[in-house]
Amino acid sequence: MRYFTNVHDLGDLKSALAEAFEIKKDRYKYETLGKHKTCLLIFFNNSLRTRLSTQKAARN
């Protein structure tokens, strides 16, 4: 999948979840998965806690 902007872009939700669980099992195996990728964060409401937790997740 090149671009993901909507949950409907996934196609098969079960296979996407299976892949996510596989990545979560051994996260160091996939260290380069997000290399040279950009994560865009858009916040419509002022929520510092939400912004900080999402930024932390994007960096990991």
PDBQT receptor file of N, H, CA, C and O in Angstrom, charges set to zero:
ATOM      1  N   MET A   1       0.851  -1.166   0.000  1.00  0.00    +0.000 N 
ATOM      2  CA  MET A   1       0.000   0.000   0.000  1.00  0.00    +0.000 C 
ATOM      3  C   MET A   1       0.900   1.233   0.000  1.00  0.00    +0.000 C 
ATOM      4  O   MET A   1       1.741   1.397   0.884  1.00  0.00    +0.000 OA
ATOM      5  N   ARG A   2       0.722   2.066  -0.962  1.00  0.00    +0.000 N 
ATOM      6  H   ARG A   2       0.039   1.933  -1.680  1.00  0.00    +0.000 HD
ATOM      7  CA  ARG A   2       1.567   3.255  -1.071  1.00  0.00    +0.000 C 
ATOM      8  C   ARG A   2       1.031   4.404  -0.217  1.00  0.00    +0.000 C 
ATOM      9  O   ARG A   2       1.798   5.054   0.493  1.00  0.00    +0.000 OA
ATOM     10  N   TYR A   3      -0.254   4.655  -0.278  1.00  0.00    +0.000 N 
ATOM     11  H   TYR A   3      -0.877   4.127  -0.855  1.00  0.00    +0.000 HD
ATOM     12  CA  TYR A   3      -0.849   5.755   0.480  1.00  0.00    +0.000 C 
ATOM     13  C   TYR A   3      -1.985   5.221   1.332  1.00  0.00    +0.000 C 
ATOM     14  O   TYR A   3      -2.765   4.381   0.883  1.00  0.00    +0.000 OA
ATOM     15  N   PHE A   4      -2.078   5.702   2.551  1.00  0.00    +0.000 N 
ATOM     16  H   PHE A   4      -1.444   6.384   2.916  1.00  0.00    +0.000 HD
ATOM     17  CA  PHE A   4      -3.160   5.325   3.449  1.00  0.00    +0.000 C 
ATOM     18  C   PHE A   4      -3.769   6.605   3.994  1.00  0.00    +0.000 C 
ATOM     19  O   PHE A   4      -3.163   7.283   4.822  1.00  0.00    +0.000 OA
ATOM     20  N   THR A   5      -4.950   6.930   3.536  1.00  0.00    +0.000 N 
ATOM     21  H   THR A   5      -5.443   6.379   2.863  1.00  0.00    +0.000 HD
ATOM     22  CA  THR A   5      -5.624   8.139   4.010  1.00  0.00    +0.000 C 
ATOM     23  C   THR A   5      -6.975   7.840   4.635  1.00  0.00    +0.000 C 
ATOM     24  O   THR A   5      -7.596   8.723   5.226  1.00  0.00    +0.000 OA
ATOM     25  N   ASN A   6      -7.434   6.603   4.509  1.00  0.00    +0.000 N 
ATOM     26  H   ASN A   6      -6.929   5.886   4.029  1.00  0.00    +0.000 HD
ATOM     27  CA  ASN A   6      -8.763   6.248   4.960  1.00  0.00    +0.000 C 
ATOM     28  C   ASN A   6      -8.761   4.768   5.323  1.00  0.00    +0.000 C 
ATOM     29  O   ASN A   6      -8.013   3.989   4.731  1.00  0.00    +0.000 OA
ATOM     30  N   VAL A   7      -9.577   4.376   6.275  1.00  0.00    +0.000 N 
ATOM     31  H   VAL A   7     -10.185   5.008   6.756  1.00  0.00    +0.000 HD
ATOM     32  CA  VAL A   7      -9.647   2.966   6.659  1.00  0.00    +0.000 C 
ATOM     33  C   VAL A   7     -10.101   2.092   5.489  1.00  0.00    +0.000 C 
ATOM     34  O   VAL A   7      -9.794   0.900   5.452  1.00  0.00    +0.000 OA
ATOM     35  N   HIS A   8     -10.822   2.667   4.544  1.00  0.00    +0.000 N 
ATOM     36  H   HIS A   8     -11.072   3.635   4.573  1.00  0.00    +0.000 HD
ATOM     37  CA  HIS A   8     -11.278   1.909   3.382  1.00  0.00    +0.000 C 
ATOM     38  C   HIS A   8     -10.138   1.622   2.403  1.00  0.00    +0.000 C 
ATOM     39  O   HIS A   8     -10.290   0.793   1.506  1.00  0.00    +0.000 OA
ATOM     40  N   ASP A   9      -8.998   2.301   2.566  1.00  0.00    +0.000 N 
ATOM     41  H   ASP A   9      -8.874   2.975   3.294  1.00  0.00    +0.000 HD
ATOM     42  CA  ASP A   9      -7.831   2.038   1.721  1.00  0.00    +0.000 C 
ATOM     43  C   ASP A   9      -7.172   0.702   2.055  1.00  0.00    +0.000 C 
ATOM     44  O   ASP A   9      -6.368   0.194   1.274  1.00  0.00    +0.000 OA
ATOM     45  N   LEU A  10      -7.507   0.136   3.208  1.00  0.00    +0.000 N 
ATOM     46  H   LEU A  10      -8.160   0.549   3.842  1.00  0.00    +0.000 HD
ATOM     47  CA  LEU A  10      -6.881  -1.114   3.630  1.00  0.00    +0.000 C 
ATOM     48  C   LEU A  10      -7.253  -2.295   2.746  1.00  0.00    +0.000 C 
ATOM     49  O   LEU A  10      -6.422  -3.171   2.509  1.00  0.00    +0.000 OA
ATOM     50  N   GLY A  11      -8.458  -2.331   2.267  1.00  0.00    +0.000 N 
ATOM     51  H   GLY A  11      -9.133  -1.619   2.460  1.00  0.00    +0.000 HD
ATOM     52  CA  GLY A  11      -8.897  -3.493   1.498  1.00  0.00    +0.000 C 
ATOM     53  C   GLY A  11      -9.357  -4.589   2.445  1.00  0.00    +0.000 C 
ATOM     54  O   GLY A  11     -10.527  -4.627   2.827  1.00  0.00    +0.000 OA
ATOM     55  N   ASP A  12      -8.445  -5.485   2.827  1.00  0.00    +0.000 N 
ATOM     56  H   ASP A  12      -7.495  -5.454   2.516  1.00  0.00    +0.000 HD
ATOM     57  CA  ASP A  12      -8.768  -6.593   3.721  1.00  0.00    +0.000 C 
ATOM     58  C   ASP A  12      -8.284  -6.268   5.133  1.00  0.00    +0.000 C 
ATOM     59  O   ASP A  12      -7.083  -6.288   5.404  1.00  0.00    +0.000 OA
ATOM     60  N   LEU A  13      -9.211  -5.973   6.018  1.00  0.00    +0.000 N 
ATOM     61  H   LEU A  13     -10.187  -5.957   5.799  1.00  0.00    +0.000 HD
ATOM     62  CA  LEU A  13      -8.877  -5.565   7.379  1.00  0.00    +0.000 C 
ATOM     63  C   LEU A  13      -8.177  -6.682   8.145  1.00  0.00    +0.000 C 
ATOM     64  O   LEU A  13      -7.249  -6.419   8.909  1.00  0.00    +0.000 OA
ATOM     65  N   LYS A  14      -8.609  -7.922   7.950  1.00  0.00    +0.000 N 
ATOM     66  H   LYS A  14      -9.364  -8.137   7.330  1.00  0.00    +0.000 HD
ATOM     67  CA  LYS A  14      -8.007  -9.048   8.678  1.00  0.00    +0.000 C 
ATOM     68  C   LYS A  14      -6.534  -9.216   8.338  1.00  0.00    +0.000 C 
ATOM     69  O   LYS A  14      -5.719  -9.464   9.226  1.00  0.00    +0.000 OA
ATOM     70  N   SER A  15      -6.185  -9.086   7.068  1.00  0.00    +0.000 N 
ATOM     71  H   SER A  15      -6.847  -8.885   6.347  1.00  0.00    +0.000 HD
ATOM     72  CA  SER A  15      -4.775  -9.237   6.696  1.00  0.00    +0.000 C 
ATOM     73  C   SER A  15      -3.947  -8.058   7.202  1.00  0.00    +0.000 C 
ATOM     74  O   SER A  15      -2.778  -8.227   7.548  1.00  0.00    +0.000 OA
ATOM     75  N   ALA A  16      -4.540  -6.868   7.248  1.00  0.00    +0.000 N 
ATOM     76  H   ALA A  16      -5.490  -6.730   6.968  1.00  0.00    +0.000 HD
ATOM     77  CA  ALA A  16      -3.833  -5.701   7.783  1.00  0.00    +0.000 C 
ATOM     78  C   ALA A  16      -3.567  -5.879   9.278  1.00  0.00    +0.000 C 
ATOM     79  O   ALA A  16      -2.484  -5.546   9.759  1.00  0.00    +0.000 OA
ATOM     80  N   LEU A  17      -4.545  -6.401  10.009  1.00  0.00    +0.000 N 
ATOM     81  H   LEU A  17      -5.425  -6.671   9.618  1.00  0.00    +0.000 HD
ATOM     82  CA  LEU A  17      -4.357  -6.648  11.438  1.00  0.00    +0.000 C 
ATOM     83  C   LEU A  17      -3.339  -7.751  11.678  1.00  0.00    +0.000 C 
ATOM     84  O   LEU A  17      -2.530  -7.657  12.602  1.00  0.00    +0.000 OA
ATOM     85  N   ALA A  18      -3.369  -8.792  10.860  1.00  0.00    +0.000 N 
ATOM     86  H   ALA A  18      -4.026  -8.868  10.110  1.00  0.00    +0.000 HD
ATOM     87  CA  ALA A  18      -2.385  -9.879  10.987  1.00  0.00    +0.000 C 
ATOM     88  C   ALA A  18      -0.972  -9.352  10.769  1.00  0.00    +0.000 C 
ATOM     89  O   ALA A  18      -0.047  -9.732  11.487  1.00  0.00    +0.000 OA
ATOM     90  N   GLU A  19      -0.808  -8.486   9.789  1.00  0.00    +0.000 N 
ATOM     91  H   GLU A  19      -1.559  -8.177   9.206  1.00  0.00    +0.000 HD
ATOM     92  CA  GLU A  19       0.504  -7.891   9.525  1.00  0.00    +0.000 C 
ATOM     93  C   GLU A  19       0.939  -6.994  10.684  1.00  0.00    +0.000 C 
ATOM     94  O   GLU A  19       2.114  -6.980  11.051  1.00  0.00    +0.000 OA
ATOM     95  N   ALA A  20       0.006  -6.251  11.255  1.00  0.00    +0.000 N 
ATOM     96  H   ALA A  20      -0.948  -6.262  10.957  1.00  0.00    +0.000 HD
ATOM     97  CA  ALA A  20       0.320  -5.385  12.396  1.00  0.00    +0.000 C 
ATOM     98  C   ALA A  20       0.765  -6.209  13.601  1.00  0.00    +0.000 C 
ATOM     99  O   ALA A  20       1.712  -5.833  14.292  1.00  0.00    +0.000 OA
ATOM    100  N   PHE A  21       0.090  -7.331  13.859  1.00  0.00    +0.000 N 
ATOM    101  H   PHE A  21      -0.679  -7.637  13.297  1.00  0.00    +0.000 HD
ATOM    102  CA  PHE A  21       0.483  -8.200  14.972  1.00  0.00    +0.000 C 
ATOM    103  C   PHE A  21       1.857  -8.819  14.728  1.00  0.00    +0.000 C 
ATOM    104  O   PHE A  21       2.640  -8.974  15.664  1.00  0.00    +0.000 OA
ATOM    105  N   GLU A  22       2.152  -9.170  13.492  1.00  0.00    +0.000 N 
ATOM    106  H   GLU A  22       1.516  -9.044  12.731  1.00  0.00    +0.000 HD
ATOM    107  CA  GLU A  22       3.459  -9.724  13.135  1.00  0.00    +0.000 C 
ATOM    108  C   GLU A  22       4.565  -8.695  13.383  1.00  0.00    +0.000 C 
ATOM    109  O   GLU A  22       5.620  -9.032  13.922  1.00  0.00    +0.000 OA
ATOM    110  N   ILE A  23       4.328  -7.466  12.998  1.00  0.00    +0.000 N 
ATOM    111  H   ILE A  23       3.472  -7.192  12.560  1.00  0.00    +0.000 HD
ATOM    112  CA  ILE A  23       5.311  -6.398  13.215  1.00  0.00    +0.000 C 
ATOM    113  C   ILE A  23       5.485  -6.136  14.708  1.00  0.00    +0.000 C 
ATOM    114  O   ILE A  23       6.600  -5.897  15.172  1.00  0.00    +0.000 OA
ATOM    115  N   LYS A  24       4.385  -6.181  15.459  1.00  0.00    +0.000 N 
ATOM    116  H   LYS A  24       3.480  -6.375  15.082  1.00  0.00    +0.000 HD
ATOM    117  CA  LYS A  24       4.450  -5.893  16.891  1.00  0.00    +0.000 C 
ATOM    118  C   LYS A  24       5.196  -6.981  17.660  1.00  0.00    +0.000 C 
ATOM    119  O   LYS A  24       5.804  -6.701  18.693  1.00  0.00    +0.000 OA
ATOM    120  N   LYS A  25       5.156  -8.222  17.166  1.00  0.00    +0.000 N 
ATOM    121  H   LYS A  25       4.662  -8.450  16.327  1.00  0.00    +0.000 HD
ATOM    122  CA  LYS A  25       5.844  -9.320  17.841  1.00  0.00    +0.000 C 
ATOM    123  C   LYS A  25       7.344  -9.080  17.944  1.00  0.00    +0.000 C 
ATOM    124  O   LYS A  25       7.943  -9.311  18.995  1.00  0.00    +0.000 OA
ATOM    125  N   ASP A  26       7.944  -8.620  16.868  1.00  0.00    +0.000 N 
ATOM    126  H   ASP A  26       7.457  -8.432  16.015  1.00  0.00    +0.000 HD
ATOM    127  CA  ASP A  26       9.393  -8.392  16.839  1.00  0.00    +0.000 C 
ATOM    128  C   ASP A  26       9.657  -7.068  16.142  1.00  0.00    +0.000 C 
ATOM    129  O   ASP A  26      10.004  -7.028  14.961  1.00  0.00    +0.000 OA
ATOM    130  N   ARG A  27       9.488  -5.983  16.893  1.00  0.00    +0.000 N 
ATOM    131  H   ARG A  27       9.207  -6.015  17.852  1.00  0.00    +0.000 HD
ATOM    132  CA  ARG A  27       9.571  -4.665  16.272  1.00  0.00    +0.000 C 
ATOM    133  C   ARG A  27      10.971  -4.326  15.777  1.00  0.00    +0.000 C 
ATOM    134  O   ARG A  27      11.117  -3.495  14.880  1.00  0.00    +0.000 OA
ATOM    135  N   TYR A  28      12.004  -4.950  16.342  1.00  0.00    +0.000 N 
ATOM    136  H   TYR A  28      11.885  -5.624  17.070  1.00  0.00    +0.000 HD
ATOM    137  CA  TYR A  28      13.368  -4.651  15.894  1.00  0.00    +0.000 C 
ATOM    138  C   TYR A  28      13.682  -5.306  14.552  1.00  0.00    +0.000 C 
ATOM    139  O   TYR A  28      14.612  -4.892  13.860  1.00  0.00    +0.000 OA
ATOM    140  N   LYS A  29      12.917  -6.315  14.188  1.00  0.00    +0.000 N 
ATOM    141  H   LYS A  29      12.161  -6.651  14.750  1.00  0.00    +0.000 HD
ATOM    142  CA  LYS A  29      13.079  -6.957  12.881  1.00  0.00    +0.000 C 
ATOM    143  C   LYS A  29      12.688  -5.995  11.758  1.00  0.00    +0.000 C 
ATOM    144  O   LYS A  29      13.194  -6.090  10.640  1.00  0.00    +0.000 OA
ATOM    145  N   TYR A  30      11.790  -5.078  12.070  1.00  0.00    +0.000 N 
ATOM    146  H   TYR A  30      11.379  -5.000  12.978  1.00  0.00    +0.000 HD
ATOM    147  CA  TYR A  30      11.258  -4.154  11.067  1.00  0.00    +0.000 C 
ATOM    148  C   TYR A  30      11.707  -2.716  11.333  1.00  0.00    +0.000 C 
ATOM    149  O   TYR A  30      10.965  -1.777  11.046  1.00  0.00    +0.000 OA
ATOM    150  N   GLU A  31      12.905  -2.535  11.877  1.00  0.00    +0.000 N 
ATOM    151  H   GLU A  31      13.508  -3.298  12.110  1.00  0.00    +0.000 HD
ATOM    152  CA  GLU A  31      13.381  -1.191  12.232  1.00  0.00    +0.000 C 
ATOM    153  C   GLU A  31      13.398  -0.224  11.055  1.00  0.00    +0.000 C 
ATOM    154  O   GLU A  31      13.145   0.968  11.233  1.00  0.00    +0.000 OA
ATOM    155  N   THR A  32      13.690  -0.713   9.873  1.00  0.00    +0.000 N 
ATOM    156  H   THR A  32      13.896  -1.681   9.729  1.00  0.00    +0.000 HD
ATOM    157  CA  THR A  32      13.810   0.172   8.710  1.00  0.00    +0.000 C 
ATOM    158  C   THR A  32      12.480   0.371   7.981  1.00  0.00    +0.000 C 
ATOM    159  O   THR A  32      12.439   1.026   6.940  1.00  0.00    +0.000 OA
ATOM    160  N   LEU A  33      11.407  -0.181   8.513  1.00  0.00    +0.000 N 
ATOM    161  H   LEU A  33      11.441  -0.713   9.359  1.00  0.00    +0.000 HD
ATOM    162  CA  LEU A  33      10.106  -0.104   7.848  1.00  0.00    +0.000 C 
ATOM    163  C   LEU A  33       9.649   1.333   7.620  1.00  0.00    +0.000 C 
ATOM    164  O   LEU A  33       9.100   1.642   6.563  1.00  0.00    +0.000 OA
ATOM    165  N   GLY A  34       9.865   2.210   8.588  1.00  0.00    +0.000 N 
ATOM    166  H   GLY A  34      10.311   1.959   9.447  1.00  0.00    +0.000 HD
ATOM    167  CA  GLY A  34       9.425   3.597   8.443  1.00  0.00    +0.000 C 
ATOM    168  C   GLY A  34      10.525   4.555   8.014  1.00  0.00    +0.000 C 
ATOM    169  O   GLY A  34      10.323   5.770   7.988  1.00  0.00    +0.000 OA
ATOM    170  N   LYS A  35      11.681   4.010   7.681  1.00  0.00    +0.000 N 
ATOM    171  H   LYS A  35      11.845   3.024   7.702  1.00  0.00    +0.000 HD
ATOM    172  CA  LYS A  35      12.808   4.862   7.298  1.00  0.00    +0.000 C 
ATOM    173  C   LYS A  35      12.495   5.597   5.997  1.00  0.00    +0.000 C 
ATOM    174  O   LYS A  35      11.976   5.009   5.048  1.00  0.00    +0.000 OA
ATOM    175  N   HIS A  36      12.813   6.874   5.968  1.00  0.00    +0.000 N 
ATOM    176  H   HIS A  36      13.234   7.352   6.739  1.00  0.00    +0.000 HD
ATOM    177  CA  HIS A  36      12.567   7.745   4.814  1.00  0.00    +0.000 C 
ATOM    178  C   HIS A  36      11.073   7.908   4.513  1.00  0.00    +0.000 C 
ATOM    179  O   HIS A  36      10.683   8.142   3.369  1.00  0.00    +0.000 OA
ATOM    180  N   LYS A  37      10.249   7.782   5.549  1.00  0.00    +0.000 N 
ATOM    181  H   LYS A  37      10.565   7.592   6.478  1.00  0.00    +0.000 HD
ATOM    182  CA  LYS A  37       8.805   7.976   5.412  1.00  0.00    +0.000 C 
ATOM    183  C   LYS A  37       8.419   9.220   6.206  1.00  0.00    +0.000 C 
ATOM    184  O   LYS A  37       9.146   9.635   7.108  1.00  0.00    +0.000 OA
ATOM    185  N   THR A  38       7.296   9.801   5.877  1.00  0.00    +0.000 N 
ATOM    186  H   THR A  38       6.705   9.464   5.144  1.00  0.00    +0.000 HD
ATOM    187  CA  THR A  38       6.797  10.982   6.569  1.00  0.00    +0.000 C 
ATOM    188  C   THR A  38       5.467  10.658   7.223  1.00  0.00    +0.000 C 
ATOM    189  O   THR A  38       4.603  10.026   6.614  1.00  0.00    +0.000 OA
ATOM    190  N   CYS A  39       5.306  11.090   8.453  1.00  0.00    +0.000 N 
ATOM    191  H   CYS A  39       6.007  11.604   8.947  1.00  0.00    +0.000 HD
ATOM    192  CA  CYS A  39       4.045  10.916   9.163  1.00  0.00    +0.000 C 
ATOM    193  C   CYS A  39       3.427  12.301   9.344  1.00  0.00    +0.000 C 
ATOM    194  O   CYS A  39       4.033  13.172   9.969  1.00  0.00    +0.000 OA
ATOM    195  N   LEU A  40       2.253  12.505   8.814  1.00  0.00    +0.000 N 
ATOM    196  H   LEU A  40       1.761  11.798   8.307  1.00  0.00    +0.000 HD
ATOM    197  CA  LEU A  40       1.582  13.797   8.888  1.00  0.00    +0.000 C 
ATOM    198  C   LEU A  40       0.580  13.780  10.033  1.00  0.00    +0.000 C 
ATOM    199  O   LEU A  40      -0.263  12.887  10.121  1.00  0.00    +0.000 OA
ATOM    200  N   LEU A  41       0.680  14.767  10.902  1.00  0.00    +0.000 N 
ATOM    201  H   LEU A  41       1.365  15.491  10.831  1.00  0.00    +0.000 HD
ATOM    202  CA  LEU A  41      -0.233  14.884  12.028  1.00  0.00    +0.000 C 
ATOM    203  C   LEU A  41      -1.060  16.149  11.869  1.00  0.00    +0.000 C 
ATOM    204  O   LEU A  41      -0.511  17.243  11.741  1.00  0.00    +0.000 OA
ATOM    205  N   ILE A  42      -2.381  15.999  11.876  1.00  0.00    +0.000 N 
ATOM    206  H   ILE A  42      -2.827  15.110  11.980  1.00  0.00    +0.000 HD
ATOM    207  CA  ILE A  42      -3.287  17.146  11.773  1.00  0.00    +0.000 C 
ATOM    208  C   ILE A  42      -4.202  17.128  12.992  1.00  0.00    +0.000 C 
ATOM    209  O   ILE A  42      -4.883  16.135  13.250  1.00  0.00    +0.000 OA
ATOM    210  N   PHE A  43      -4.216  18.217  13.732  1.00  0.00    +0.000 N 
ATOM    211  H   PHE A  43      -3.663  19.024  13.523  1.00  0.00    +0.000 HD
ATOM    212  CA  PHE A  43      -5.066  18.322  14.908  1.00  0.00    +0.000 C 
ATOM    213  C   PHE A  43      -6.007  19.502  14.734  1.00  0.00    +0.000 C 
ATOM    214  O   PHE A  43      -5.572  20.635  14.528  1.00  0.00    +0.000 OA
ATOM    215  N   PHE A  44      -7.289  19.223  14.818  1.00  0.00    +0.000 N 
ATOM    216  H   PHE A  44      -7.642  18.303  14.985  1.00  0.00    +0.000 HD
ATOM    217  CA  PHE A  44      -8.292  20.264  14.648  1.00  0.00    +0.000 C 
ATOM    218  C   PHE A  44      -8.677  20.910  15.975  1.00  0.00    +0.000 C 
ATOM    219  O   PHE A  44      -9.215  22.017  15.994  1.00  0.00    +0.000 OA
ATOM    220  N   ASN A  45      -8.402  20.225  17.084  1.00  0.00    +0.000 N 
ATOM    221  H   ASN A  45      -7.965  19.326  17.069  1.00  0.00    +0.000 HD
ATOM    222  CA  ASN A  45      -8.694  20.767  18.410  1.00  0.00    +0.000 C 
ATOM    223  C   ASN A  45      -7.397  20.868  19.200  1.00  0.00    +0.000 C 
ATOM    224  O   ASN A  45      -6.463  20.099  18.971  1.00  0.00    +0.000 OA
ATOM    225  N   ASN A  46      -7.341  21.802  20.114  1.00  0.00    +0.000 N 
ATOM    226  H   ASN A  46      -8.099  22.426  20.300  1.00  0.00    +0.000 HD
ATOM    227  CA  ASN A  46      -6.157  21.965  20.958  1.00  0.00    +0.000 C 
ATOM    228  C   ASN A  46      -6.182  20.933  22.078  1.00  0.00    +0.000 C 
ATOM    229  O   ASN A  46      -6.883  21.109  23.075  1.00  0.00    +0.000 OA
ATOM    230  N   SER A  47      -5.434  19.879  21.917  1.00  0.00    +0.000 N 
ATOM    231  H   SER A  47      -4.865  19.736  21.107  1.00  0.00    +0.000 HD
ATOM    232  CA  SER A  47      -5.324  18.852  22.940  1.00  0.00    +0.000 C 
ATOM    233  C   SER A  47      -3.861  18.455  23.045  1.00  0.00    +0.000 C 
ATOM    234  O   SER A  47      -3.360  17.670  22.240  1.00  0.00    +0.000 OA
ATOM    235  N   LEU A  48      -3.188  18.997  24.030  1.00  0.00    +0.000 N 
ATOM    236  H   LEU A  48      -3.595  19.635  24.685  1.00  0.00    +0.000 HD
ATOM    237  CA  LEU A  48      -1.758  18.759  24.182  1.00  0.00    +0.000 C 
ATOM    238  C   LEU A  48      -1.462  17.284  24.428  1.00  0.00    +0.000 C 
ATOM    239  O   LEU A  48      -0.504  16.747  23.872  1.00  0.00    +0.000 OA
ATOM    240  N   ARG A  49      -2.265  16.629  25.248  1.00  0.00    +0.000 N 
ATOM    241  H   ARG A  49      -3.043  17.065  25.699  1.00  0.00    +0.000 HD
ATOM    242  CA  ARG A  49      -2.033  15.218  25.561  1.00  0.00    +0.000 C 
ATOM    243  C   ARG A  49      -2.143  14.354  24.310  1.00  0.00    +0.000 C 
ATOM    244  O   ARG A  49      -1.310  13.474  24.091  1.00  0.00    +0.000 OA
ATOM    245  N   THR A  50      -3.154  14.594  23.493  1.00  0.00    +0.000 N 
ATOM    246  H   THR A  50      -3.830  15.309  23.671  1.00  0.00    +0.000 HD
ATOM    247  CA  THR A  50      -3.321  13.831  22.258  1.00  0.00    +0.000 C 
ATOM    248  C   THR A  50      -2.181  14.104  21.297  1.00  0.00    +0.000 C 
ATOM    249  O   THR A  50      -1.653  13.176  20.684  1.00  0.00    +0.000 OA
ATOM    250  N   ARG A  51      -1.797  15.353  21.158  1.00  0.00    +0.000 N 
ATOM    251  H   ARG A  51      -2.226  16.106  21.656  1.00  0.00    +0.000 HD
ATOM    252  CA  ARG A  51      -0.719  15.708  20.236  1.00  0.00    +0.000 C 
ATOM    253  C   ARG A  51       0.595  15.069  20.661  1.00  0.00    +0.000 C 
ATOM    254  O   ARG A  51       1.307  14.500  19.834  1.00  0.00    +0.000 OA
ATOM    255  N   LEU A  52       0.918  15.161  21.943  1.00  0.00    +0.000 N 
ATOM    256  H   LEU A  52       0.339  15.623  22.615  1.00  0.00    +0.000 HD
ATOM    257  CA  LEU A  52       2.181  14.611  22.428  1.00  0.00    +0.000 C 
ATOM    258  C   LEU A  52       2.227  13.094  22.306  1.00  0.00    +0.000 C 
ATOM    259  O   LEU A  52       3.252  12.539  21.910  1.00  0.00    +0.000 OA
ATOM    260  N   SER A  53       1.136  12.418  22.640  1.00  0.00    +0.000 N 
ATOM    261  H   SER A  53       0.304  12.869  22.962  1.00  0.00    +0.000 HD
ATOM    262  CA  SER A  53       1.137  10.957  22.552  1.00  0.00    +0.000 C 
ATOM    263  C   SER A  53       1.218  10.492  21.103  1.00  0.00    +0.000 C 
ATOM    264  O   SER A  53       1.851   9.475  20.822  1.00  0.00    +0.000 OA
ATOM    265  N   THR A  54       0.595  11.209  20.188  1.00  0.00    +0.000 N 
ATOM    266  H   THR A  54       0.081  12.036  20.417  1.00  0.00    +0.000 HD
ATOM    267  CA  THR A  54       0.665  10.844  18.774  1.00  0.00    +0.000 C 
ATOM    268  C   THR A  54       2.050  11.118  18.207  1.00  0.00    +0.000 C 
ATOM    269  O   THR A  54       2.555  10.330  17.407  1.00  0.00    +0.000 OA
ATOM    270  N   GLN A  55       2.664  12.211  18.603  1.00  0.00    +0.000 N 
ATOM    271  H   GLN A  55       2.254  12.851  19.253  1.00  0.00    +0.000 HD
ATOM    272  CA  GLN A  55       4.028  12.502  18.155  1.00  0.00    +0.000 C 
ATOM    273  C   GLN A  55       4.998  11.440  18.658  1.00  0.00    +0.000 C 
ATOM    274  O   GLN A  55       5.885  11.009  17.921  1.00  0.00    +0.000 OA
ATOM    275  N   LYS A  56       4.835  11.021  19.894  1.00  0.00    +0.000 N 
ATOM    276  H   LYS A  56       4.114  11.371  20.492  1.00  0.00    +0.000 HD
ATOM    277  CA  LYS A  56       5.696   9.979  20.469  1.00  0.00    +0.000 C 
ATOM    278  C   LYS A  56       5.535   8.681  19.692  1.00  0.00    +0.000 C 
ATOM    279  O   LYS A  56       6.524   8.013  19.390  1.00  0.00    +0.000 OA
ATOM    280  N   ALA A  57       4.306   8.318  19.369  1.00  0.00    +0.000 N 
ATOM    281  H   ALA A  57       3.502   8.860  19.614  1.00  0.00    +0.000 HD
ATOM    282  CA  ALA A  57       4.057   7.090  18.609  1.00  0.00    +0.000 C 
ATOM    283  C   ALA A  57       4.657   7.176  17.215  1.00  0.00    +0.000 C 
ATOM    284  O   ALA A  57       5.183   6.184  16.709  1.00  0.00    +0.000 OA
ATOM    285  N   ALA A  58       4.589   8.334  16.592  1.00  0.00    +0.000 N 
ATOM    286  H   ALA A  58       4.163   9.140  17.003  1.00  0.00    +0.000 HD
ATOM    287  CA  ALA A  58       5.125   8.495  15.240  1.00  0.00    +0.000 C 
ATOM    288  C   ALA A  58       6.647   8.391  15.226  1.00  0.00    +0.000 C 
ATOM    289  O   ALA A  58       7.231   7.924  14.248  1.00  0.00    +0.000 OA
ATOM    290  N   ARG A  59       7.282   8.822  16.298  1.00  0.00    +0.000 N 
ATOM    291  H   ARG A  59       6.807   9.201  17.092  1.00  0.00    +0.000 HD
ATOM    292  CA  ARG A  59       8.751   8.759  16.360  1.00  0.00    +0.000 C 
ATOM    293  C   ARG A  59       9.249   7.349  16.618  1.00  0.00    +0.000 C 
ATOM    294  O   ARG A  59      10.374   7.016  16.249  1.00  0.00    +0.000 OA
ATOM    295  N   ASN A  60       8.430   6.514  17.247  1.00  0.00    +0.000 N 
ATOM    296  H   ASN A  60       7.515   6.785  17.547  1.00  0.00    +0.000 HD
ATOM    297  CA  ASN A  60       8.858   5.142  17.564  1.00  0.00    +0.000 C 
ATOM    298  C   ASN A  60       8.582   4.275  16.438  1.00  0.00    +0.000 C 
ATOM    299  O   ASN A  60       8.866   3.079  16.496  1.00  0.00    +0.000 OA
TER     300      ASN A  60
